[in-house]
Amino acid sequence: MFSLKIYLFSGNGAGKTTNALGLALRSLGHGHNVLVIQFLKWYKETGEYKFMEKWRVIPSYPKRGKYIIKQYGRQGWIGLNNLTEEDKELCHKALDDTISIAGLLLPKLIILDEINLAIHCKLLTIDEIKLFLKKLPECNVVMTGRYASEELINLADFVNIITDTKFPEESVCEEGIQY
């Protein structure tokens, strides 16, 4: 019997979103529908966002899954020091839209990218997340972002804490790798 399974990717290392998107690729390869909801993100030049348009025009084949990605971040938002009520409203809209879209799409996988950070910044509460999860159809849910609380870790079925063991002194931001 299948039930909702929660995967949590947290920690200060790079690769939390990348790990989640690897699961999306794997799920799409099996013909499953995938919904990606990005909290606090607005930049549409990332590979995962551009992929949505490319995926739509690939000729259909049997059991082809749908891929939908939506962003809920304030244009130009940078840093945790300038969060506003608008950011909180966007996070709540993301939860509402996820429930609506998931009810129609019936995804096998829902990725809630940076939701851990939204909770840490008090834009969402653990109680809101627990209620939200009960409203989802049966699926796998991936929650990403730094600063996952113990309560969030305990809520998850699978937890990966990602750390950087080695990182170049000069920051790297390569198209197709970091974004």
Secondary structure, DSSP 4 states (H G I P E B T S, - for coil): ----EEEEEESSSS-HHHHHHHHHHHHHHTT--EEEEEET---TTSHHHHHHHHHHHSPP-TTPPPEEEEEE--TT--SGGG--HHHHHHHHHHHHHHHHHHHHH--SEEEEETHHHHHHTTSS-HHHHHHHHHTSPS-EEEEE-S---HHHHHH-SEEEE---S---SS----TTTT-
